[in-house]
């Protein structure tokens, strides 16, 4: 999105960082974001009127983070409002039971259609979850590889336990 590039340049942050913050703000309707980004002083969070960063005495960085997140929040709310006005297909109007995002990967679980959607690097994959009620998803790095754990009650599963499907 051209606007994100302009915002990155304006606030002197990388485009990749701005895109990650933007994506996470979209998940919360522009209300809050948590991050672990070196450019933003490592771990922190933003909500309108509140910024917490690891380098808590760096007021200059804190103000930069606030300015960036505030501008992205306004843009996210505008986009979400515009998107809500557009006609939706049956599939798009279905609400996910839960949506999570971590390290550039987005997960959405749709219990009504027994689908788990995973988006990463503009690639979307769907999995059939018939027979399982997904209650949680976690992601970790193990030996340099991304590991996804899916919970159905007390049962721990992996993506390999589900069949890939075409939506």
Backbone as JSON Lines, residues from 0, in Angstrom:
{"i":0,"aa":"X","n":[0.85,-1.17,0.0],"ca":[0.0,0.0,0.0],"c":[0.9,1.24,0.0]}
{"i":1,"aa":"X","n":[0.64,2.11,-0.93],"ca":[1.46,3.31,-1.1],"c":[1.46,4.18,0.16]}
{"i":2,"aa":"X","n":[0.3,4.29,0.79],"ca":[0.18,5.12,1.99],"c":[1.11,4.62,3.11]}
{"i":3,"aa":"X","n":[1.27,3.3,3.24],"ca":[2.16,2.76,4.28],"c":[3.61,3.13,4.0]}
{"i":4,"aa":"X","n":[4.0,3.13,2.73],"ca":[5.37,3.55,2.39],"c":[5.6,5.0,2.78]}
{"i":5,"aa":"X","n":[4.61,5.84,2.52],"ca":[4.72,7.26,2.88],"c":[4.83,7.43,4.39]}
{"i":6,"aa":"X","n":[4.05,6.67,5.12],"ca":[4.08,6.75,6.59],"c":[5.44,6.28,7.12]}
{"i":7,"aa":"X","n":[5.97,5.2,6.54],"ca":[7.28,4.7,6.97],"c":[8.34,5.76,6.76]}
{"i":8,"aa":"X","n":[8.3,6.39,5.62],"ca":[9.3,7.43,5.3],"c":[9.12,8.63,6.24]}
{"i":9,"aa":"X","n":[7.89,9.04,6.45],"ca":[7.58,10.19,7.3],"c":[8.11,9.99,8.73]}
{"i":10,"aa":"X","n":[7.94,8.77,9.26],"ca":[8.32,8.5,10.66],"c":[9.71,7.88,10.78]}
{"i":11,"aa":"X","n":[10.38,7.68,9.65],"ca":[11.74,7.14,9.62],"c":[11.82,5.74,10.23]}
{"i":12,"aa":"X","n":[10.87,4.88,9.81],"ca":[10.88,3.47,10.17],"c":[10.88,2.65,8.88]}
{"i":13,"aa":"X","n":[11.29,1.4,8.96],"ca":[11.31,0.55,7.77],"c":[9.88,0.25,7.32]}
{"i":14,"aa":"X","n":[9.73,0.03,6.02],"ca":[8.42,-0.31,5.46],"c":[7.9,-1.63,6.05]}
{"i":15,"aa":"X","n":[8.81,-2.58,6.26],"ca":[8.42,-3.88,6.79],"c":[7.82,-3.73,8.19]}
{"i":16,"aa":"X","n":[8.45,-2.91,9.02],"ca":[7.94,-2.68,10.37],"c":[6.55,-2.05,10.31]}
{"i":17,"aa":"X","n":[6.41,-1.02,9.49],"ca":[5.12,-0.33,9.39],"c":[4.03,-1.29,8.92]}
{"i":18,"aa":"X","n":[4.36,-2.17,7.97],"ca":[3.38,-3.15,7.5],"c":[2.97,-4.11,8.61]}
{"i":19,"aa":"X","n":[3.94,-4.56,9.43],"ca":[3.61,-5.48,10.53],"c":[2.71,-4.79,11.57]}
{"i":20,"aa":"X","n":[3.05,-3.56,11.92],"ca":[2.24,-2.82,12.9],"c":[0.83,-2.6,12.33]}
{"i":21,"aa":"X","n":[0.77,-2.24,11.05],"ca":[-0.52,-2.02,10.36],"c":[-1.38,-3.27,10.4]}
{"i":22,"aa":"X","n":[-0.8,-4.41,10.04],"ca":[-1.55,-5.67,10.02],"c":[-2.08,-6.01,11.41]}
{"i":23,"aa":"X","n":[-1.26,-5.79,12.42],"ca":[-1.71,-6.1,13.78],"c":[-2.77,-5.11,14.26]}
{"i":24,"aa":"X","n":[-2.67,-3.85,13.86],"ca":[-3.72,-2.89,14.21],"c":[-5.04,-3.24,13.54]}
{"i":25,"aa":"X","n":[-4.99,-3.74,12.32],"ca":[-6.22,-4.14,11.65],"c":[-6.94,-5.23,12.44]}
{"i":26,"aa":"X","n":[-6.18,-6.12,13.08],"ca":[-6.77,-7.22,13.85],"c":[-7.51,-6.71,15.09]}
{"i":27,"aa":"X","n":[-7.17,-5.52,15.56],"ca":[-7.82,-4.97,16.76],"c":[-8.69,-3.77,16.42]}
{"i":28,"aa":"X","n":[-9.09,-3.65,15.16],"ca":[-9.9,-2.53,14.68],"c":[-9.23,-1.19,14.96]}
{"i":29,"aa":"X","n":[-7.89,-1.19,14.95],"ca":[-7.12,0.03,15.14],"c":[-7.01,0.5,16.57]}
{"i":30,"aa":"X","n":[-7.37,-0.36,17.52],"ca":[-7.43,0.07,18.93],"c":[-6.16,-0.15,19.73]}
{"i":31,"aa":"X","n":[-5.39,-1.19,19.38],"ca":[-4.18,-1.47,20.17],"c":[-3.25,-2.35,19.37]}
{"i":32,"aa":"X","n":[-2.0,-2.38,19.79],"ca":[-1.02,-3.25,19.14],"c":[0.07,-3.59,20.15]}
{"i":33,"aa":"X","n":[0.5,-4.83,20.11],"ca":[1.66,-5.26,20.9],"c":[2.74,-5.63,19.9]}
{"i":34,"aa":"X","n":[3.99,-5.44,20.29],"ca":[5.08,-5.69,19.36],"c":[6.34,-6.1,20.1]}
{"i":35,"aa":"X","n":[7.23,-6.7,19.34],"ca":[8.58,-7.0,19.8],"c":[9.48,-6.69,18.62]}
{"i":36,"aa":"X","n":[9.79,-5.42,18.46],"ca":[10.5,-4.91,17.3],"c":[11.72,-4.11,17.74]}
{"i":37,"aa":"X","n":[12.92,-4.48,17.26],"ca":[14.11,-3.72,17.61],"c":[14.0,-2.22,17.28]}
{"i":38,"aa":"X","n":[13.37,-1.91,16.15],"ca":[13.21,-0.5,15.76],"c":[12.37,0.29,16.75]}
{"i":39,"aa":"X","n":[11.52,-0.42,17.48],"ca":[10.64,0.25,18.45],"c":[11.11,0.02,19.88]}
{"i":40,"aa":"X","n":[12.37,-0.33,20.04],"ca":[12.93,-0.52,21.37],"c":[12.61,-1.86,21.97]}
{"i":41,"aa":"X","n":[12.35,-2.87,21.14],"ca":[12.05,-4.26,21.56],"c":[10.57,-4.39,21.91]}
{"i":42,"aa":"X","n":[10.27,-5.0,23.06],"ca":[8.87,-5.29,23.41],"c":[8.15,-4.03,23.85]}
{"i":43,"aa":"X","n":[6.86,-3.98,23.48],"ca":[6.06,-2.85,23.9],"c":[4.63,-2.99,23.43]}
{"i":44,"aa":"X","n":[3.85,-1.98,23.75],"ca":[2.46,-1.97,23.31],"c":[1.97,-0.53,23.2]}
{"i":45,"aa":"X","n":[0.94,-0.38,22.38],"ca":[0.32,0.93,22.18],"c":[-1.19,0.79,22.24]}
{"i":46,"aa":"X","n":[-1.82,1.7,22.93],"ca":[-3.26,1.93,22.9],"c":[-3.42,3.43,22.84]}
{"i":47,"aa":"X","n":[-4.5,3.89,22.26],"ca":[-4.69,5.32,22.13],"c":[-4.48,6.02,23.47]}
{"i":48,"aa":"X","n":[-3.46,6.86,23.55],"ca":[-3.16,7.59,24.77],"c":[-2.18,6.89,25.7]}
{"i":49,"aa":"X","n":[-1.72,5.68,25.35],"ca":[-0.8,4.94,26.2],"c":[0.24,4.21,25.36]}
{"i":50,"aa":"X","n":[1.5,4.42,25.69],"ca":[2.59,3.73,25.02],"c":[3.51,3.16,26.08]}
{"i":51,"aa":"X","n":[3.85,1.89,25.93],"ca":[4.85,1.29,26.81],"c":[5.9,0.64,25.92]}
{"i":52,"aa":"X","n":[7.16,0.98,26.16],"ca":[8.26,0.35,25.45],"c":[9.3,-0.08,26.47]}
{"i":53,"aa":"X","n":[10.13,-1.03,26.07],"ca":[11.14,-1.56,26.99],"c":[12.09,-0.47,27.47]}
{"i":54,"aa":"X","n":[12.47,0.42,26.57],"ca":[13.37,1.54,26.9],"c":[12.52,2.69,27.44]}
{"i":55,"aa":"X","n":[11.97,2.5,28.65],"ca":[10.92,3.39,29.15],"c":[11.34,4.83,29.4]}
{"i":56,"aa":"X","n":[12.64,5.11,29.45],"ca":[13.07,6.49,29.67],"c":[13.45,7.18,28.36]}
{"i":57,"aa":"X","n":[13.28,6.5,27.25],"ca":[13.57,7.08,25.94],"c":[12.3,7.76,25.43]}
{"i":58,"aa":"X","n":[12.08,8.99,25.88],"ca":[10.86,9.71,25.54],"c":[10.78,10.04,24.05]}
{"i":59,"aa":"X","n":[11.91,10.26,23.42],"ca":[11.91,10.54,21.98],"c":[11.35,9.33,21.2]}
{"i":60,"aa":"X","n":[11.85,8.15,21.53],"ca":[11.36,6.94,20.86],"c":[9.89,6.69,21.2]}
{"i":61,"aa":"X","n":[9.55,6.9,22.45],"ca":[8.16,6.71,22.88],"c":[7.22,7.6,22.08]}
{"i":62,"aa":"X","n":[7.61,8.85,21.86],"ca":[6.79,9.77,21.08],"c":[6.72,9.34,19.61]}
{"i":63,"aa":"X","n":[7.85,8.84,19.07],"ca":[7.84,8.36,17.68],"c":[6.91,7.16,17.52]}
{"i":64,"aa":"X","n":[6.95,6.24,18.49],"ca":[6.07,5.07,18.46],"c":[4.62,5.52,18.54]}
{"i":65,"aa":"X","n":[4.33,6.46,19.42],"ca":[2.96,6.96,19.57],"c":[2.48,7.61,18.28]}
{"i":66,"aa":"X","n":[3.31,8.45,17.67],"ca":[2.93,9.13,16.43],"c":[2.66,8.12,15.32]}
{"i":67,"aa":"X","n":[3.55,7.14,15.18],"ca":[3.38,6.11,14.15],"c":[2.09,5.33,14.36]}
{"i":68,"aa":"X","n":[1.89,4.81,15.55],"ca":[0.72,3.98,15.84],"c":[-0.58,4.77,15.75]}
{"i":69,"aa":"X","n":[-0.56,6.03,16.18],"ca":[-1.75,6.86,16.09],"c":[-2.15,7.06,14.63]}
{"i":70,"aa":"X","n":[-1.18,7.38,13.78],"ca":[-1.48,7.58,12.36],"c":[-1.97,6.29,11.71]}
{"i":71,"aa":"X","n":[-1.32,5.17,12.01],"ca":[-1.75,3.88,11.45],"c":[-3.13,3.48,11.98]}
{"i":72,"aa":"X","n":[-3.42,3.82,13.22],"ca":[-4.72,3.52,13.8],"c":[-5.84,4.25,13.07]}
{"i":73,"aa":"X","n":[-5.63,5.51,12.8],"ca":[-6.64,6.29,12.06],"c":[-6.86,5.69,10.68]}
{"i":74,"aa":"X","n":[-5.76,5.35,10.0],"ca":[-5.85,4.75,8.68],"c":[-6.56,3.4,8.73]}
{"i":75,"aa":"X","n":[-6.26,2.59,9.73],"ca":[-6.9,1.28,9.88],"c":[-8.4,1.43,10.09]}
{"i":76,"aa":"X","n":[-8.8,2.36,10.94],"ca":[-10.22,2.57,11.2],"c":[-10.94,3.06,9.95]}
{"i":77,"aa":"X","n":[-10.28,3.92,9.17],"ca":[-10.87,4.39,7.91],"c":[-11.07,3.22,6.95]}
{"i":78,"aa":"X","n":[-10.04,2.38,6.82],"ca":[-10.15,1.24,5.9],"c":[-11.23,0.27,6.34]}
{"i":79,"aa":"X","n":[-11.27,-0.03,7.63],"ca":[-12.27,-0.97,8.14],"c":[-13.69,-0.43,7.93]}
{"i":80,"aa":"X","n":[-13.87,0.87,8.09],"ca":[-15.18,1.49,7.85],"c":[-15.54,1.38,6.38]}
{"i":81,"aa":"X","n":[-14.59,1.67,5.49],"ca":[-14.84,1.56,4.05],"c":[-15.11,0.12,3.64]}
{"i":82,"aa":"X","n":[-14.35,-0.82,4.2],"ca":[-14.55,-2.24,3.89],"c":[-15.93,-2.72,4.34]}
{"i":83,"aa":"X","n":[-16.39,-2.2,5.46],"ca":[-17.7,-2.62,5.99],"c":[-18.84,-2.18,5.08]}
{"i":84,"aa":"X","n":[-18.61,-1.11,4.32],"ca":[-19.65,-0.59,3.42],"c":[-19.72,-1.37,2.11]}
{"i":85,"aa":"X","n":[-18.66,-2.11,1.76],"ca":[-18.63,-2.86,0.51],"c":[-19.5,-4.1,0.64]}
{"i":86,"aa":"X","n":[-20.18,-4.49,-0.47],"ca":[-20.93,-5.75,-0.42],"c":[-19.99,-6.93,-0.23]}
{"i":87,"aa":"X","n":[-20.41,-7.9,0.53],"ca":[-19.55,-9.05,0.81],"c":[-20.17,-10.32,0.27]}
{"i":88,"aa":"X","n":[-19.28,-11.23,-0.14],"ca":[-19.75,-12.54,-0.55],"c":[-20.09,-13.33,0.72]}
{"i":89,"aa":"X","n":[-20.74,-14.48,0.55],"ca":[-21.1,-15.32,1.7],"c":[-19.86,-15.69,2.51]}
{"i":90,"aa":"X","n":[-18.77,-16.08,1.83],"ca":[-17.55,-16.5,2.53],"c":[-16.93,-15.35,3.3]}
{"i":91,"aa":"X","n":[-16.89,-14.15,2.71],"ca":[-16.26,-13.02,3.37],"c":[-17.06,-12.53,4.57]}
{"i":92,"aa":"X","n":[-18.39,-12.73,4.53],"ca":[-19.21,-12.23,5.62],"c":[-19.19,-13.16,6.82]}
{"i":93,"aa":"X","n":[-18.71,-14.39,6.64],"ca":[-18.62,-15.32,7.76],"c":[-17.58,-14.81,8.75]}
{"i":94,"aa":"X","n":[-17.95,-14.8,9.99],"ca":[-17.04,-14.31,11.03],"c":[-16.17,-15.44,11.56]}
{"i":95,"aa":"X","n":[-14.9,-15.14,11.73],"ca":[-13.99,-16.1,12.34],"c":[-14.27,-16.15,13.84]}
{"i":96,"aa":"X","n":[-14.15,-17.35,14.41],"ca":[-14.3,-17.49,15.86],"c":[-13.14,-16.84,16.59]}
{"i":97,"aa":"X","n":[-11.96,-16.95,15.98],"ca":[-10.8,-16.28,16.55],"c":[-9.82,-15.97,15.44]}
{"i":98,"aa":"X","n":[-9.1,-14.89,15.63],"ca":[-8.05,-14.47,14.69],"c":[-6.84,-14.12,15.52]}
{"i":99,"aa":"X","n":[-5.69,-14.59,15.08],"ca":[-4.44,-14.28,15.77],"c":[-3.37,-14.0,14.72]}
{"i":100,"aa":"X","n":[-2.36,-13.28,15.12],"ca":[-1.28,-12.96,14.2],"c":[0.02,-12.94,14.98]}
{"i":101,"aa":"X","n":[1.05,-13.55,14.41],"ca":[2.35,-13.55,15.05],"c":[3.42,-13.77,13.99]}
{"i":102,"aa":"X","n":[4.49,-12.99,14.06],"ca":[5.64,-13.12,13.16],"c":[5.22,-13.14,11.69]}
{"i":103,"aa":"X","n":[4.27,-12.28,11.31],"ca":[3.86,-12.19,9.92],"c":[2.92,-13.27,9.45]}
{"i":104,"aa":"X","n":[2.47,-14.14,10.35],"ca":[1.53,-15.2,9.99],"c":[0.2,-14.92,10.69]}
{"i":105,"aa":"X","n":[-0.89,-14.99,9.92],"ca":[-2.22,-14.78,10.49],"c":[-2.99,-16.09,10.48]}
{"i":106,"aa":"X","n":[-3.66,-16.37,11.59],"ca":[-4.48,-17.56,11.74],"c":[-5.92,-17.13,11.97]}
{"i":107,"aa":"X","n":[-6.86,-17.81,11.34],"ca":[-8.29,-17.55,11.6],"c":[-9.0,-18.9,11.64]}
{"i":108,"aa":"X","n":[-9.84,-19.09,12.65],"ca":[-10.57,-20.34,12.8],"c":[-12.06,-20.08,12.6]}
{"i":109,"aa":"X","n":[-12.68,-20.89,11.72],"ca":[-14.09,-20.78,11.4],"c":[-14.77,-22.1,11.8]}
{"i":110,"aa":"X","n":[-15.41,-22.13,12.97],"ca":[-16.0,-23.38,13.46],"c":[-17.21,-23.82,12.62]}
{"i":111,"aa":"X","n":[-17.97,-22.86,12.09],"ca":[-19.18,-23.21,11.33],"c":[-18.85,-23.99,10.07]}
{"i":112,"aa":"X","n":[-17.71,-23.72,9.48],"ca":[-17.34,-24.41,8.23],"c":[-16.17,-25.37,8.45]}
{"i":113,"aa":"X","n":[-15.73,-25.54,9.7],"ca":[-14.61,-26.44,10.02],"c":[-13.36,-26.08,9.22]}
{"i":114,"aa":"X","n":[-12.98,-24.83,9.26],"ca":[-11.82,-24.38,8.5],"c":[-10.87,-23.58,9.39]}
{"i":115,"aa":"X","n":[-9.58,-23.81,9.14],"ca":[-8.51,-23.02,9.73],"c":[-7.81,-22.36,8.55]}
{"i":116,"aa":"X","n":[-7.76,-21.04,8.57],"ca":[-7.07,-20.3,7.51],"c":[-5.73,-19.8,8.03]}
{"i":117,"aa":"X","n":[-4.7,-19.99,7.25],"ca":[-3.36,-19.54,7.61],"c":[-2.84,-18.68,6.46]}
{"i":118,"aa":"X","n":[-2.45,-17.44,6.76],"ca":[-1.89,-16.54,5.75],"c":[-0.46,-16.18,6.13]}
{"i":119,"aa":"X","n":[0.43,-16.33,5.15],"ca":[1.82,-15.94,5.37],"c":[2.41,-15.56,4.02]}
{"i":120,"aa":"X","n":[3.06,-14.41,3.98],"ca":[3.7,-13.93,2.75],"c":[2.75,-13.98,1.56]}
{"i":121,"aa":"X","n":[1.56,-13.44,1.7],"ca":[0.54,-13.39,0.64],"c":[0.1,-14.76,0.16]}
{"i":122,"aa":"X","n":[0.38,-15.82,0.91],"ca":[-0.08,-17.16,0.57],"c":[-1.11,-17.58,1.62]}
{"i":123,"aa":"X","n":[-2.27,-18.01,1.16],"ca":[-3.33,-18.44,2.06],"c":[-3.55,-19.94,1.9]}
{"i":124,"aa":"X","n":[-3.57,-20.64,3.03],"ca":[-3.81,-22.08,3.04],"c":[-4.97,-22.36,3.99]}
{"i":125,"aa":"X","n":[-5.87,-23.26,3.56],"ca":[-7.0,-23.65,4.4],"c":[-6.82,-25.11,4.82]}
{"i":126,"aa":"X","n":[-7.23,-25.4,6.05],"ca":[-7.18,-26.75,6.59],"c":[-8.57,-27.15,7.08]}
{"i":127,"aa":"X","n":[-8.92,-28.41,6.88],"ca":[-10.19,-28.95,7.35],"c":[-10.03,-29.37,8.81]}
{"i":128,"aa":"X","n":[-10.86,-28.82,9.68],"ca":[-10.76,-29.11,11.11],"c":[-11.93,-29.97,11.61]}
{"i":129,"aa":"X","n":[-12.61,-30.65,10.68],"ca":[-13.75,-31.48,11.06],"c":[-13.34,-32.47,12.16]}
{"i":130,"aa":"X","n":[-14.16,-32.52,13.21],"ca":[-13.89,-33.42,14.32],"c":[-13.14,-32.77,15.47]}
{"i":131,"aa":"X","n":[-12.71,-31.53,15.28],"ca":[-11.96,-30.82,16.33],"c":[-12.59,-29.46,16.58]}
{"i":132,"aa":"X","n":[-12.65,-29.06,17.83],"ca":[-13.04,-27.69,18.18],"c":[-11.77,-27.0,18.64]}
{"i":133,"aa":"X","n":[-11.25,-26.16,17.78],"ca":[-9.98,-25.48,18.06],"c":[-10.17,-24.49,19.21]}
{"i":134,"aa":"X","n":[-9.31,-24.58,20.21],"ca":[-9.39,-23.69,21.36],"c":[-8.16,-22.8,21.5]}
{"i":135,"aa":"X","n":[-7.12,-23.07,20.71],"ca":[-5.94,-22.23,20.8],"c":[-4.92,-22.56,19.72]}
{"i":136,"aa":"X","n":[-4.11,-21.57,19.39],"ca":[-3.03,-21.73,18.41],"c":[-1.82,-20.99,18.96]}
{"i":137,"aa":"X","n":[-0.67,-21.63,18.9],"ca":[0.56,-20.96,19.32],"c":[1.64,-21.23,18.29]}
{"i":138,"aa":"X","n":[2.59,-20.34,18.27],"ca":[3.67,-20.44,17.3],"c":[4.98,-20.22,18.03]}
{"i":139,"aa":"X","n":[6.0,-20.97,17.65],"ca":[7.31,-20.83,18.26],"c":[8.38,-21.12,17.22]}
{"i":140,"aa":"X","n":[9.57,-20.68,17.51],"ca":[10.73,-20.99,16.68],"c":[11.5,-22.09,17.39]}
{"i":141,"aa":"X","n":[11.78,-23.18,16.68],"ca":[12.51,-24.28,17.28],"c":[13.56,-24.74,16.28]}
{"i":142,"aa":"X","n":[14.83,-24.67,16.67],"ca":[15.94,-25.04,15.8],"c":[15.88,-24.31,14.46]}
{"i":143,"aa":"X","n":[15.52,-23.02,14.51],"ca":[15.45,-22.22,13.3],"c":[14.22,-22.46,12.45]}
{"i":144,"aa":"X","n":[13.32,-23.33,12.88],"ca":[12.1,-23.62,12.11],"c":[10.89,-23.15,12.88]}
{"i":145,"aa":"X","n":[9.9,-22.7,12.13],"ca":[8.65,-22.27,12.73],"c":[7.82,-23.49,13.11]}
{"i":146,"aa":"X","n":[7.31,-23.5,14.33],"ca":[6.5,-24.62,14.81],"c":[5.15,-24.07,15.25]}
{"i":147,"aa":"X","n":[4.08,-24.65,14.7],"ca":[2.73,-24.23,15.05],"c":[2.08,-25.35,15.85]}
{"i":148,"aa":"X","n":[1.51,-24.99,17.0],"ca":[0.77,-25.94,17.82],"c":[-0.68,-25.5,17.87]}
{"i":149,"aa":"X","n":[-1.56,-26.45,17.67],"ca":[-2.99,-26.18,17.67],"c":[-3.62,-27.0,18.79]}
{"i":150,"aa":"X","n":[-4.45,-26.36,19.56],"ca":[-5.08,-27.02,20.7],"c":[-6.56,-27.23,20.42]}
{"i":151,"aa":"X","n":[-7.03,-28.43,20.65],"ca":[-8.45,-28.78,20.61],"c":[-8.75,-29.35,21.98]}
{"i":152,"aa":"X","n":[-9.25,-28.5,22.86],"ca":[-9.41,-28.9,24.26],"c":[-8.03,-29.11,24.86]}
{"i":153,"aa":"X","n":[-7.78,-30.3,25.41],"ca":[-6.46,-30.6,25.99],"c":[-5.55,-31.32,25.0]}
{"i":154,"aa":"X","n":[-6.04,-31.55,23.8],"ca":[-5.27,-32.28,22.78],"c":[-4.41,-31.31,21.98]}
{"i":155,"aa":"X","n":[-3.1,-31.61,21.91],"ca":[-2.17,-30.78,21.15],"c":[-1.98,-31.39,19.76]}
{"i":156,"aa":"X","n":[-2.18,-30.58,18.72],"ca":[-2.08,-31.02,17.33],"c":[-1.09,-30.13,16.58]}
{"i":157,"aa":"X","n":[-0.75,-30.56,15.37],"ca":[0.08,-29.73,14.49],"c":[-0.65,-29.59,13.16]}
{"i":158,"aa":"X","n":[-0.16,-28.73,12.3],"ca":[-0.8,-28.53,11.0],"c":[-0.86,-29.84,10.2]}
{"i":159,"aa":"X","n":[0.11,-30.7,10.41],"ca":[0.15,-31.98,9.7],"c":[-1.03,-32.88,10.04]}
{"i":160,"aa":"X","n":[-1.7,-32.61,11.16],"ca":[-2.86,-33.4,11.58],"c":[-4.12,-33.04,10.79]}
{"i":161,"aa":"X","n":[-4.04,-31.97,10.01],"ca":[-5.22,-31.5,9.26],"c":[-4.96,-31.61,7.76]}
{"i":162,"aa":"X","n":[-6.03,-31.9,7.03],"ca":[-5.93,-31.99,5.57],"c":[-6.04,-30.58,4.97]}
{"i":163,"aa":"X","n":[-5.14,-30.29,4.01],"ca":[-5.24,-29.02,3.29],"c":[-6.43,-29.12,2.33]}
{"i":164,"aa":"X","n":[-7.2,-28.03,2.27],"ca":[-8.38,-28.0,1.41],"c":[-8.42,-26.69,0.64]}
{"i":165,"aa":"X","n":[-9.31,-26.64,-0.35],"ca":[-9.47,-25.42,-1.16],"c":[-10.59,-24.59,-0.59]}
{"i":166,"aa":"X","n":[-10.41,-24.01,0.52],"ca":[-11.38,-23.15,1.17],"c":[-12.56,-23.95,1.55]}
